[in-house]
Amino acid sequence: HPIAMLNQKVRYVPSTLHLCAPGIQPKVIEAVQEALVSERQILVRYAPFNSKAKELRLHPLSLVQRGNVSYLLASAFEYTEVLIYAIHRIEGIEILKETISSPAGFSLDAQIASGQFDFGGGAEITLKAKLSDALATYLSETPIAEGQEIQYREGGYQLVAKLRDSWQLQFWILSQG
């Protein structure tokens, strides 16, 4: 009983702006899951953002849930490069008879650790920024990077941190303006 009572009193509240999940056709996610389990290729009509849909033959490798958005990691056609496809952008899907070809050494954990899901080039940069007192306190308690430094200089705080350049970082910087 104590655990059940505690579960009634504990909630997770995200620290970011609440974003609604995009709509996914149930038949699409079901087919993606089936193809992953059966290790079969899929033929999809995929509509990249602001572009016309195109037909792709994909080798599905893994599903990743990033916030409210589901992504498929897959290679396309005969290529070995693993790319990210937003599930909600798949307009049509067919499971093929052919089995997938998994790139040598593929690792879901390595893909995530590479920063691929931060959507950027992945290059490491040194971020230097002036911080308000409130943001300096917040980042002192919840660092933006391992080994970051926050120092008081010339009437304010300065942050120095090494981290990957990404859209996620750029959105965060803009949100602090």
C-alpha positions in Angstrom: 0.0 0.0 0.0 2.7 2.6 0.7 4.0 2.5 -2.9 0.5 2.8 -4.3 -0.2 5.8 -2.0 3.1 7.4 -3.0 2.2 7.0 -6.7 -1.0 8.9 -6.1 1.0 11.8 -4.7 3.9 12.0 -7.2 3.7 13.6 -10.6 6.2 14.4 -13.4 5.8 17.9 -14.8 8.0 18.8 -17.8 10.2 21.8 -17.6 9.6 22.8 -21.2 6.7 24.3 -23.0 3.9 21.8 -23.4 3.7 20.6 -27.0 0.8 18.5 -28.3 1.7 15.2 -30.0 1.3 15.2 -33.8 -1.4 12.9 -35.2 -0.3 9.4 -36.3 -2.4 7.1 -38.4 -2.9 3.9 -36.3 -2.3 1.7 -39.3 1.1 3.4 -39.9 2.4 2.8 -36.3 1.0 -0.7 -36.3 2.8 -1.5 -39.6 6.0 0.1 -38.5 5.9 -2.0 -35.3 5.2 -5.2 -37.2 8.0 -4.5 -39.7 10.4 -3.9 -36.8 9.5 -7.2 -35.1 9.5 -9.2 -38.4 12.6 -7.4 -39.6 11.0 -6.7 -43.0 11.4 -3.7 -45.3 8.6 -1.2 -45.7 7.5 1.0 -48.7 6.3 4.4 -47.4 5.0 7.6 -48.8 7.0 10.1 -46.7 6.3 13.8 -46.7 9.2 15.8 -45.3 8.3 19.2 -43.8 7.2 21.7 -46.5 7.9 19.2 -49.3 5.9 16.8 -51.5 5.6 13.2 -50.4 8.0 10.8 -52.0 8.1 7.0 -52.0 10.9 5.4 -50.0 11.9 1.8 -49.4 13.1 1.7 -45.8 15.0 -0.8 -43.7 13.4 -0.1 -40.2 15.9 -0.5 -37.4 14.5 1.2 -34.2 11.8 3.4 -32.8 12.6 6.4 -30.6 10.2 8.5 -28.7 11.5 12.0 -28.2 9.1 14.1 -26.2 5.7 13.8 -27.9 7.1 12.8 -31.3 7.9 9.2 -32.5 10.8 8.7 -34.9 11.8 5.7 -37.0 15.5 5.1 -37.4 16.1 3.4 -40.8 18.3 3.2 -43.8 16.8 3.8 -47.2 17.0 1.8 -50.4 20.5 0.2 -50.6 22.3 3.0 -48.5 23.8 2.2 -45.1 23.4 5.7 -43.6 20.9 5.6 -40.7 18.5 8.5 -40.9 15.5 9.7 -38.8 12.0 9.7 -40.1 9.1 11.3 -38.2 6.3 8.7 -38.0 3.6 11.4 -38.3 5.0 12.3 -41.8 4.3 8.8 -43.2 1.2 9.1 -45.3 1.1 5.5 -46.5 2.9 2.2 -45.7 3.2 -1.3 -47.0 5.2 -4.1 -45.4 7.4 -5.9 -48.0 8.5 -9.5 -48.1 12.2 -8.6 -48.2 14.1 -8.7 -45.0 16.0 -5.6 -43.8 19.7 -5.1 -44.2 21.1 -3.7 -41.0 24.2 -1.6 -41.3 27.3 -3.2 -39.7 27.8 -2.1 -36.2 24.4 -0.4 -35.8 23.6 0.5 -32.2 20.6 2.4 -31.1 22.5 3.6 -28.0 25.3 4.9 -30.1 22.9 6.7 -32.4 21.3 8.5 -29.4 24.7 9.2 -27.8 25.9 10.8 -31.0 23.5 13.7 -30.5 21.5 12.8 -33.6 18.2 13.4 -31.8 19.3 16.9 -30.9 19.0 17.7 -34.6 22.2 19.4 -35.4 25.6 18.8 -36.9 26.9 17.4 -33.6 30.1 19.5 -33.6 31.3 20.4 -30.2 31.4 24.1 -29.4 32.3 26.3 -26.4 29.3 28.3 -25.4 30.0 31.6 -23.6 27.1 33.5 -22.3 26.1 36.2 -19.8 23.5 35.0 -17.4 20.9 36.6 -15.2 21.1 35.8 -11.5 18.1 33.5 -11.8 19.5 31.6 -14.8 22.9 31.3 -13.1 21.2 29.7 -10.1 19.2 27.4 -12.2 22.2 26.2 -14.3 24.3 25.8 -11.2 21.8 23.4 -9.9 21.0 21.7 -13.2 24.0 22.0 -15.5 23.7 22.4 -19.2 26.9 20.3 -19.7 29.5 18.3 -17.7 32.3 20.5 -16.6 30.5 23.8 -17.2 31.8 26.9 -15.4 29.8 29.7 -14.0 31.7 32.7 -12.6 30.8 36.1 -11.3 32.4 38.8 -13.6 32.0 42.5 -14.0 28.6 42.7 -12.3 27.1 39.6 -13.7 27.5 35.9 -14.2 29.3 34.2 -17.2 28.8 30.7 -18.4 31.4 28.7 -20.2 30.4 25.2 -21.4 31.4 22.7 -24.0 28.5 21.0 -25.7 27.2 19.9 -29.1 25.8 22.5 -31.4 22.2 21.6 -32.2 18.7 23.0 -33.0 17.9 22.0 -29.4 20.6 24.3 -28.1 19.7 27.1 -30.4 16.0 26.9 -29.3 17.1 26.9 -25.7 19.3 30.0 -26.2 16.5 31.8 -28.0 14.1 31.0 -25.2 16.4 32.7 -22.7 16.3 36.0 -24.6 
